[in-house]
Amino acid sequence: MTHSITSSTGGTRKYEGKVIAGGAETRRLLSWLMGLDAPGTPFIVKAVAWIENEVKATVSLGKGREGTIRIQQRTEQTQGVVKTENLCVSHTGDQLPQQFVRLLETVAPKRLGRVDISYLAQKIAADPDLSGKSGPLPGAAEHENRPRFLLDTWGNEGNAFADFFAGGELARGQLDSLDPTGLFVFVQHSDAECNFVNPHGIAPIVSLVNYPWDERMRSGRKPPPSLLMGDESQGQMLSTDLNEQDVIMGSTEKVARALKKGVEISQKLGKTLFFSNTCVPTVTGEDVESMVKHCQAGCNCPLFYLTVTPRSMTNVFRDVLVTKRLASEETFGNVDSPRINLLGMAENSSHAELVELLELAGIQVNISLLPNLEISRVHNFGNANLNVFQLNSTWQHMYDQLLIDTKMRSITPPPPFGVEGSREWLSAVSQALPQSMERDIEGAWQKFWSPWDAQWQEAKTQAQGLRLGLVLRARETHYLTRPEHTWGIPLVQLLEEMGFSLDLLVLMENRDQAAKASREIQTTFRFPERHTLKGFNSLEMMLDRIRTSETNAILTYHFFDWRITQGSKNLFSLQHIEAGPLGALRTIKRLTNISTTPFFKKYGSYLKRDNEGFRVNPQENRS
């Protein structure tokens, strides 16, 4: 089978954010483009769809296995099996057979090299086999680096006991990782406990999860001025505050009252009303969406409705990140001075220090965007000549929207964590600027860092001999090998640079899985002689490994993690880690203090739990 291919010129903006399922013709086309039409190949393209800004296809790999092929617009950030001038092909789900990989590597570059992502979007949208009907969507084969359940720790995988990275909670809470308080008036339909995960609320509530975007451990938590009680000049967050009776009998009256108040405030401020429907009303089956639509029709006001699913959050900010951002780029045109946009970097102490370092090198920061989403910053987006992204898989869908039809150069340099990483980051930013704009990086670095280098060396000496623990499941090695899955933090490399030794405890359920995980983890070590790697295959064995290990502290995303404290170990999380060279100095001191705190080592016997997490009587511990 052959296909006639012509280049597309229409772009993908008209398809951005849409889901379009392809039919038989699209499946045949994609099979040919990837070389899967070769005689005797056992691989079958079962479903193809354009999903938001990329092509996804489910492929049968034989023996009951499936994989999902992703075809994206190629950028400096994308990684995959095959790359052409315009496209990047990657996969998720079961590991691809070698025969499949060989076909992709030999055939796909030639055939896919003649098309771009716009061509594929147009072919799917124009598939004649659909006849106005929706074709099958690609299956839910998920990559090992994505949560397999909405809330991972509540899933039925049977190994949730070994979840320390809270992948499900981070996926569900990605909206809370942003600060869009300047864009919307919020109405949240939830119980009070749901607000425990909200970092932008009016009270510094203790979160149940150590979210990496939370500043509580780094600089304390305080509510933004826009959400202070009684201040309607910027907006408010309203909650229906569900109780037990509401769950049983329904809560339509509370929804109606909250919507009415939200409409009043949004009309007063001229802002969009944002209605967030959370887990409890979704589980109880309330028809909240129809009430929201009825309210919207009656008030004739801008209103956005969001459910708890991660996918529903993908295009929440499209108008800001695409439409208004492109208007800004057109307004400013070419910028002839070294001005950059920092994208994906929270504005804390580390951010201010990195801005200072850049300024010493003669590089100005135009705006910082994400997690902050102030509209004034978006209007000024185009007044720069370089976008500098911070690695972060959680925000990649928003990064992709910032790249749509942009005329600005964009880079994702090595993340600025640790002293070595920060220096590489600064150099990469400078080199990405036009040659005439490059600055004296070495001089700027020496001026900024030389007063602190002695303290750094002393801190590294104090960290030597201390051991930190990382517990993960074998399918989660990406947390150690790909820093975009740990908020840009290269965990192993950073802790090694600081002088710590590592104890890795890995849930390994079979021999092949154990061998694969061990190989992947070992490749991240610069000093393998300093570290240990041990496996376990049950809750009991994991708890014993934790208790008998020589670690001083173990990483967890879960607050009050009894699995660690009952084993007489201290806890740390990504909240304790800061970006930038001075952030690295604060981080190493912080982790050293945690590691040498004797509390849990001394009183661990009083904190014992049984395998279900219930506290054991202290008197029994003494006997």
N, C-alpha and C positions, 0 to 999 in steps of 0.2 A: 504494500500500500504506500502511495506517495501523496504528498500534500503540497499545494502551492502556497508559498508564504510571501506575504508582502508586509513591509514595515507599516506600523501604525503611526498616526500623528495626532490622535485626539486626546492623549493623556488619560489618566485614571481618575481624575477628580469626580467625574459624574458617577463613578462606581464606588467611590470611597465610602466606607461604612456600611455598604450593602452586603447582603448574602444572596448569591445567585447560584442555584444548583444547575450543573450541566447535565446534558443527556448523553445518549449513546455516541453521537458524533464527537462530542468533546472528549469522551473517554477514549475513543479511537485515536483522536489527534494527540492526546497526551501520551498514550501508549507508544505511538510512533516517535514523538519527540524524545522520549526517554530510551528508545531502542528496545522496548518490551514486545515489539511486534515480530521479533526474530523468530524463525521456526523452532519449535521445540522448547521455548522458554515457558516455565510453569507460572509465570507471574501475570496476574490479571488486575487491571485497573477497574475497581468496583464502583467507585464514585468520585466525582470531581465537583468542586465548587469554588467560586470566588467568595472569599470570606473577609470582608472589611477592606483589606489592602493587599491580599496575597491569594495565591491559588493553593488549595489543599486537595489531596487525592488519597483515597484509601486503596491500598494495593494488597492483594492476597499474595503472601509469600510462600504458600504451601504448608502442608502439615498443620493446618488450622491456625497458622500465624498470620498476623496482619501488621502493616506499617502505614504510617501516614507520611506522605511526601509533601513538603512545603516548597513552593517556588515563590521567592520574594524578589523585589527590586534590589539589586546589589548596592551595598554601601560599604564604607570602610569598616562598619561594625559587624556585618553579616558573616556567618560562618556556615560552611556546608560541605557536602561531598563533592559537588561540582560548582564551579563559578565560571560564568561567561562575562562578556563585557557589561551586560545589562542585568543579568539574573544570578541568583544564588539558589542552589537546590540542596535542601537538607532533609532530614527525616526524623520522625519520632516513632515511639512504639517499639516493637520487637527489633532486635539487631538484624540489619540487612544481610542476606546471604552473599557470599563472595561473588557468585555468578551475577547477582543483581548489581553489585557495586561495579563489576567489570563492564557491564552493559552501560551503566551511567557514565563511567569514565571514558569509554571509547566512542560512544554514539552521541550522547546528550550534548557535549560541548559543540559539536558541529551543527546539530539541528537546532538546539536552543540558542546557539550563538547568532542565529539569524532573526531572532524575535526579541521583544521586550515585554514587560509586564502588562502594558496597555494592550498589546496584541492579544494576549491570553484572556484578559478581561472582556474584550470585545467579542472574541470567539465564543466564550461561555454565554454571554448575554444574547448572542444571535444564534444559538444552537437550534437548528430546525427540528431536531427530534423532540424538543420539549412540547411543541404545539400548545403553548400557553400554560402548560402544567409544570409543576416543580419536580425536578429530578431528585434522585437520592442524594443526601448530603454525606460527606465523608464521615466514617464512623468515629467513635470517641476514643480511638487509640491514643493514649497520652504518652508523652515523653516521660522517662523516669524522673525528670526534674520538675514535673508538674504534680500537684496534688491529685490523687485519684478520687477523692471525695471532697464535697464542699467544705466540710470541716474534718481535716485529716484525723484528728484524735478521736472523733466520734465514728469513724468509718469501721467497716467490718473486715479489714484486711487480716486481722489476727496478729499483726506485728506493730500495732500502734503504741505498744509499751516502749518501743525503741525510737519513738519520734521525739527528737530534741530540737529540731529546726522549724517546727510548726509551719510547714509549707501550706497547709490548708488555711490556717488562720491568716497568714500573710496575703494569700490570694483573695480571701474574702474581705480583708480589711484594707485593700489597696486605696480605696477612696479616702480613708482616714489618714493615709500617708501624705496627702496633699493638704494645702491650706487655701481653699477656694472661698474663704469667708468674705472676701471683697467682691465676689461675683454674685452670690445668691443670698436669699433668705431661706433658711433650712426649716423643714418640718420633718421630724423623724418619728415614724410610727413604731414604737418599741417599748419594751419594759425598761425599768431603770438600769438594770445591770448591763444592758446593751451599751449604755454610755460609758461603761468602764474601759472600752477600747478606743474611745474618741479622744485624740490628743489635742483637739481644739475646743474642748468644752469650757464651761465657765468655772469649773472646779478642778483642782489637781488630784483627780481620783487615781488610785493605784490600779494599773492595768493588770489583767490576768495573764497577759503575754508580754514578754520583753521585746516589743516591736523595735526593729533597728532604727526606725525614723523618730522614735521618741527621745527627747533630750533630757529626760529625767535624771539619768545617771551622769550625764555629761555636764549639764548646767542647771539642773532643776527644772520644774515645770511651772509655768505661769500662763494664765489664759491670755490670748491676744486681746488688745483693747477693744476690738470690734465686737467681742462677745461678753463684755462686762455687763452685769445685771443692770437693766434699766437704760442702757445706751442703745437707742434705736437709730442713731445717726449713721451707723454702718450696717446694722442688721442684727438678727438674733437667731438662736437655735431654739426651736420649740419641740417639745416631745409629748407624745400622748400618754406616756408613763403608765403602761398597762399593768394591771394587777391580776390576781388569780381569777377573780370574777369576770374580768374582761375576756380572759382566755376561754372561759367556759361559756359565757353568755354572749360574747361578741362585744365589739367596741365601736360601732358605727357612729354613735353620738360623739365620742372623743375625736374620731377622725374628722367629723364635720366641724367641730369647734376649732380644732387645730388648723384646718384648712381655711376657715373663715378668718382667723387671726392672722395667718400667714399671708393671705391675700391683702388684708389691710396694710400690713407692714410693707409688702413688696410694692404695692401701688404707691405708698407714701415715698418709698426710696427709689422707685423706678427700676427695681431689680427683678430678676427671674426668681420665681418661687420654686424651690427644689424640694420635692417630696420623696423621702427615702423610706421604702417599705422593707422592714427587716425580717429576721428569721421567724419569730414567734407568730405574727399574723400570717406569714406565708404557710407555715406548717398547719395552723388551725384552719386554713382555707378561706379566710375572709376575702370577699370580692372588693378589695381596696381599689384596684385599678379603675373599676367603673365609677366609683365615687370621685376619684381624681379627675376622670374625663368629664363627669357631670359638672364638677366645680370649674374646670377650665372653660367649658362651653358657656357657663353662666357669667363668669367674671371677664372673659375675653382678655386674659392676661397671660404673659409668658410663663409657662409652668413645665417643669421637667420632672418625670417620674422615673425612679430607679428601684430595681429589686436587688436582692442580695447576691445574685449570681455574678461571678467575676466578669463574664462576657458582657453583661449589661453595662459595665463601667467603661467599655472600650472607647466609645465615642461620645462620652459625656461632654468633653471639652473641645469637640471638633470645631465649633464656630470660632473659639478663641485661638486654638493652635493652628488652624489652617486658614480660615477666611480672614480673620483680623490680622494674623501674622503676615500673610501674603500682601495685604494692603499696606502694612508697614514697610515691607521690603520694597514695594513699588514707590512709596513716598520718599525714601531716603536714597535709593539708587546705590551707586558706588561710593564706598567710604575709603579715603586714602590715608587714614592713620591707623595704627595698631590698636584696634578696639575689638574686644571679644565679648560674646555672650556665654556666661557660665550656666549650663543647663543640667539640672539634677543634683545640685549641691545646696544643702540646707544652709541658711544664713545664721551661723553660730560663731563661736570664737575661732574655730579652724578656718571658716570661710573668710573672716576678716583678715586673718594672718596670711592666707594665700593671696588675697587681693593686694595686701601690702607687698608681698614678695613679687607679684607681677608688676606692681607699680615701680618697684626698685629696678626692674628690668625694662622699664619704659613701656609697659603694656597696660592699657586702660581696660577696665571691666565696664562694659556698657550697661548690661542688666544681668541679674540672676533670675532665672525662671525655673520653676519646679524645685521644691514643693510650693513656693509662692506663686500665685496665679493672678496677681493684681493686673487689671486691664491696662493701667497706665504703662506697665512694663512691656506688655505685648505691643502697644502702640509705638514704643521706642525700639522694638526688636531689630528693625532694619538698619539702625545706626551703628553697624559693626561690620567687620569683614571676615569673621570667623566664629563658628559655633563650636564650643568645647563641651562635649557630653561626658557625664559621669556614668560609668558602667552600672547598669541596673536593669535586670530582666523584668522586674515588676512594672517599670515605667516605659518599657520598650515600645509599647503600642502608642504612647504619647510622643516618644522620640520619632517614631515613624511618621506621625502626622506633622511634626515640625520639619521633616525632610521633604514633604510632598511639594513638588514644583519649586523648591527653594533655589535661589541663584547664589546663595552663600556657601562657602566651603565649610564642611563639618568634619570634625575628627573626634575620635574616642581614644584619648591617649592612655597609657598605663595609669591606673588610678593613683592619686597622691596620698598613699598610706605608707608610713615609715619614712625614714630619711632618704633611702635610696629611691623609693618610689616617687617621693615628692620631687626629687631632683630630676628624675626621668620625665615626670609630668611637665615640669617647667620647660625643659629642653624641647619636648615634643610640641608644646604650644608655640614656642618661639619659631621652631623650624617650619610649622604649618603656615605661618604668616608669610606674605610676600617677601622675597629676599631683601628688598630695600628696607623692610620694616624690622628685620631681625635685630635683637638687642644684645647687650653684654650680659649674657646669662651667668657666666662664671663670676663676674664681679658682683652681680646682684646676690648670687647665692652666698658668696663669702661674707658679704656685708650683713646679710640676714642671719646666717647660721653660725658663724664663727664664735659669737658670744655664748652659744649654747652647747657647742660640741663636747666640751669637757664634761658637762652634766650628763650628756647622752652616753658617753663612754663609761662613766661611773655607774649609771643606771643599768647598762648592759652587764657590767660586772656583777651587780647585785642580783640580776635575773638569772645568771648562770647557775645551774643546779636545781632551779625550780622547775616543776613539771606541770603542764596544763593538759587537760583531757578533752578529747572530742569523741562523742558517741554518735554513731549514725548507722543507717541501714545500708546494705551493700549497693542498693540502687541509687543511693544519694551521694555518690562520690563527687558529683558536680559541685557540691558545697565546698569541696577542697580544691578542685581543679579549675573551676570557672568562677571568678570573683563576681561576675554579674549576678550570681545567685545568692551572694552574701553582701548585698548592698554596695558592691564595688570593692569590698575588703578582701585582698588575697590572704586568707587566714594563715595558711601554712607558711608562706614566704615571710609574712609580717612577723609572726611569732618567732620564727627562726632568726630573723634579723635582730630581734630584740634579745636573743640569747636563751630563750626558754627551750626546754625539751618537751616533747609531746608524747602522750600515750593515746593511741587511737584504738577505740573499741568498736568493732563493726559486727552488726547482725548479718551472719552469713548462713543462708538456709540450705545451700547445696555446694558441692565441690567446685562446679564450674563458676558459680557466682562468686565464691570466695577467691578463686584464682584471678578472675577478671578484676574484682575490686582491689585486690592486693597490688596488681600491676599498675592500675590507674593511680592509686595512692602513692606508691613508691616513686612514680615519676615526678611528684611534686616536691620531694625532699632534696634539699641542697646538702644537708648534713644527716644522712640516714643513720649514722652511728649513734646519734643522740636520741633517737626515737624508738618506741615500741609499737607493734601492731598486733592486737589480739582479737580473735573472733569469739562470738557467742551465738547460741541458737535458741535461747529461751529467756523469759523474764528472770527466772531464778539465777541463771548463769550470768546474765547482765548485771544484776544487783551484786552478785559475788565479785565480778570483775571490778566493779566500781569500788566496792569496799576494800578489796585487797590491792588495788593499784597504788602506785606511789605518787599519784597526781596530787597536787595541792589544791587545784580548782578545776571544775569541769564546765564547759560551755552549755548553756541551755537557753531557749527562747521562752521557757515557761517559768512564771513567777512562783516562788515557794515550791520549788521542785523537790519533793520529798525523796525521789529516787537518788538524788545526790546527797542531800543533807543527812539522810538516815545512814548513808555510808561514810559519814564523818568528813565530807569534802565540802569545800567552798564552791560558790557559783560565780560565773561571770557570763556576760552576753555581749552582743555587738554594741550595745549601748555604752559599754565601757571603752570603746575604741573610737579614736578621733582621727580625722584627716590632717594632712600637713605635717611638716617636721616638728613644730612645737606641739601639735596634737599627738605625735608619736611619743614625745618626751612625757607628756601627761599620761598617755596610755600605759607606757611601761612602768611608770611609778604606781599607777592605779592597780595594774595587774599584780605587781610585786606586793603591794599592801594587801590585796585580797588573798594572795597565795600564802602570806605569812600570818594572817589573822587566825588565832588558835581556837576560836569559839566552837566551830563545828567539830573539830578534832577532839576537843575536850568534852563536849556535851553530846556527841553523836549517839551515844548509847541511850540517851533519854529521848531520842527522836526516831526510834525504830518504828517501822511500819510493816504490816503484813503485805502479801502480794497484791492485795486489792487496795492498798493505800491507807488502810485504817491504822490508827496509832495503837501501838502495843503498850500495855501497862508498864510504866517505868519500874515497878516493883519486880516484874518478871525479868526485866533486863538485868537486874542486879544479881539474880540467882544463877 
